[in-house]
Protein backbone atom coordinates (compact mmCIF):
# COMPACT_ATOMS: atom_id res chain seq x y z
CA UNK A 1 0.00 0.00 0.00
CA UNK A 2 2.80 2.39 0.87
CA UNK A 3 4.46 1.78 -2.50
CA UNK A 4 1.18 2.09 -4.43
CA UNK A 5 0.45 5.35 -2.67
CA UNK A 6 3.98 6.60 -3.39
CA UNK A 7 3.68 5.73 -7.08
CA UNK A 8 0.19 7.19 -7.49
CA UNK A 9 -0.96 9.53 -4.68
CA UNK A 10 -4.34 9.90 -6.41
CA UNK A 11 -4.95 6.17 -5.93
CA UNK A 12 -7.81 5.90 -3.45
CA UNK A 13 -6.42 3.09 -1.34
CA UNK A 14 -6.25 5.11 1.86
CA UNK A 15 -8.81 3.01 3.73
CA UNK A 16 -6.82 -0.17 3.12
CA UNK A 17 -3.60 1.67 3.89
CA UNK A 18 -5.09 2.86 7.19
CA UNK A 19 -5.95 -0.70 8.19
CA UNK A 20 -2.52 -1.97 7.20
CA UNK A 21 -0.78 0.73 9.23
CA UNK A 22 -3.10 0.07 12.16
CA UNK A 23 -2.38 -3.67 12.04
CA UNK A 24 1.34 -2.87 11.96
CA UNK A 25 0.97 -0.78 15.12
CA UNK A 26 1.32 2.58 13.40
CA UNK A 27 -1.81 4.27 14.73
CA UNK A 28 -0.71 7.80 13.84
CA UNK A 29 -0.03 6.67 10.29
CA UNK A 30 -3.40 4.95 10.25
CA UNK A 31 -5.08 8.19 11.29
CA UNK A 32 -3.27 10.09 8.54
CA UNK A 33 -4.48 7.59 5.95
CA UNK A 34 -8.07 7.49 7.19
CA UNK A 35 -8.20 11.29 7.14
CA UNK A 36 -7.05 11.22 3.51
CA UNK A 37 -9.72 8.61 2.79
CA UNK A 38 -12.39 10.85 4.32
CA UNK A 39 -11.21 13.76 2.16
CA UNK A 40 -12.40 11.74 -0.83
CA UNK A 41 -15.29 9.83 0.75
CA UNK A 42 -17.05 12.38 2.93
CA UNK A 43 -20.11 10.20 3.54
CA UNK A 44 -18.35 6.96 4.49
CA UNK A 45 -19.64 6.11 7.95
CA UNK A 46 -17.14 3.26 8.32
CA UNK A 47 -14.26 5.67 7.65
CA UNK A 48 -15.48 7.96 10.43
CA UNK A 49 -16.07 4.97 12.71
CA UNK A 50 -12.53 3.71 12.15
CA UNK A 51 -11.20 7.24 12.66
CA UNK A 52 -13.05 7.33 15.98
CA UNK A 53 -11.52 4.05 17.07
CA UNK A 54 -7.99 5.18 16.21
CA UNK A 55 -8.51 8.60 17.83
CA UNK A 56 -9.83 6.99 21.02
CA UNK A 57 -6.93 4.54 21.17
CA UNK A 58 -4.44 7.39 20.84
CA UNK A 59 -6.06 9.43 23.62
CA UNK A 60 -7.76 12.00 21.39
CA UNK A 61 -11.13 11.50 23.03
CA UNK A 62 -12.88 14.70 21.92
CA UNK A 63 -11.83 13.98 18.35
CA UNK A 64 -13.08 10.40 18.68
CA UNK A 65 -16.51 11.58 19.79
CA UNK A 66 -16.69 13.88 16.77
CA UNK A 67 -15.86 11.02 14.40
CA UNK A 68 -18.49 8.79 16.00
CA UNK A 69 -20.98 11.67 15.78
CA UNK A 70 -20.29 11.93 12.06
CA UNK A 71 -20.67 8.18 11.55
CA UNK A 72 -24.01 8.26 13.39
CA UNK A 73 -25.18 11.29 11.41
CA UNK A 74 -24.58 9.33 8.21
CA UNK A 75 -26.03 6.03 9.44
CA UNK A 76 -27.83 5.85 12.79
CA UNK A 77 -28.77 2.17 12.49
CA UNK A 78 -25.47 0.59 13.54
CA UNK A 79 -25.36 -0.03 17.27
CA UNK A 80 -21.55 -0.38 17.33
CA UNK A 81 -21.25 3.34 16.51
CA UNK A 82 -23.22 4.19 19.66
CA UNK A 83 -21.32 1.62 21.72
CA UNK A 84 -17.92 3.05 20.85
CA UNK A 85 -19.10 6.62 21.40
CA UNK A 86 -20.58 5.58 24.76
CA UNK A 87 -17.26 3.99 25.75
CA UNK A 88 -15.43 7.25 25.01
CA UNK A 89 -18.07 9.33 26.82
CA UNK A 90 -17.70 6.99 29.80
CA UNK A 91 -13.92 7.55 29.76
CA UNK A 92 -14.56 11.30 29.73
CA UNK A 93 -16.88 10.89 32.74
CA UNK A 94 -19.82 12.19 30.69
CA UNK A 95 -21.86 9.52 32.37
CA UNK A 96 -25.41 10.61 31.53
CA UNK A 97 -24.48 10.88 27.85
CA UNK A 98 -22.80 7.47 28.01
CA UNK A 99 -25.89 5.96 29.67
CA UNK A 100 -28.06 7.41 26.90
CA UNK A 101 -25.86 5.82 24.22
CA UNK A 102 -25.72 2.46 26.01
CA UNK A 103 -29.51 2.62 26.19
CA UNK A 104 -29.65 3.14 22.41
CA UNK A 105 -27.41 0.09 21.97
CA UNK A 106 -29.70 -1.97 24.22
CA UNK A 107 -32.72 -0.78 22.27
CA UNK A 108 -31.11 -1.92 19.02
CA UNK A 109 -29.55 -5.10 20.44
CA UNK A 110 -31.41 -6.21 23.59
CA UNK A 111 -29.11 -9.22 24.03
CA UNK A 112 -25.97 -7.06 24.35
CA UNK A 113 -24.77 -7.99 27.83
CA UNK A 114 -21.72 -5.77 27.55
CA UNK A 115 -23.89 -2.66 27.05
CA UNK A 116 -25.97 -3.56 30.12
CA UNK A 117 -22.83 -4.17 32.14
CA UNK A 118 -21.07 -0.93 31.26
CA UNK A 119 -24.29 1.07 31.57
CA UNK A 120 -24.49 -0.45 35.06
CA UNK A 121 -20.96 0.77 35.75
CA UNK A 122 -21.97 4.30 34.71
CA UNK A 123 -25.07 4.16 36.89
CA UNK A 124 -22.99 2.85 39.77
CA UNK A 125 -20.55 5.73 39.37
CA UNK A 126 -23.56 8.07 39.63
CA UNK A 127 -24.53 6.24 42.84
CA UNK A 128 -27.67 4.74 41.30
CA UNK A 129 -27.24 1.42 43.04
CA UNK A 130 -30.68 0.08 42.10
CA UNK A 131 -30.22 0.90 38.40
CA UNK A 132 -26.67 -0.40 38.41
CA UNK A 133 -27.61 -3.71 40.03
CA UNK A 134 -30.52 -4.21 37.63
CA UNK A 135 -28.21 -3.68 34.65
CA UNK A 136 -25.46 -5.89 36.04
CA UNK A 137 -27.93 -8.69 36.78
CA UNK A 138 -29.37 -8.45 33.26
CA UNK A 139 -25.83 -8.56 31.84
CA UNK A 140 -25.12 -11.78 33.72
CA UNK A 141 -28.46 -13.26 32.56
CA UNK A 142 -27.31 -12.56 29.01
CA UNK A 143 -24.02 -14.38 29.61
CA UNK A 144 -21.76 -11.40 30.28
CA UNK A 145 -19.51 -12.36 33.18
CA UNK A 146 -19.38 -10.11 36.25
CA UNK A 147 -15.60 -10.32 36.45
CA UNK A 148 -15.42 -7.29 38.76
CA UNK A 149 -17.70 -8.90 41.35
CA UNK A 150 -20.07 -5.92 41.46
CA UNK A 151 -23.18 -8.07 41.87
CA UNK A 152 -21.55 -10.11 44.62
CA UNK A 153 -20.23 -7.05 46.46
CA UNK A 154 -22.83 -4.35 45.85
CA UNK A 155 -26.12 -6.01 44.93
CA UNK A 156 -26.87 -8.13 47.98
Beta strands, then each sheet from edge to edge (+ up, - down):
end
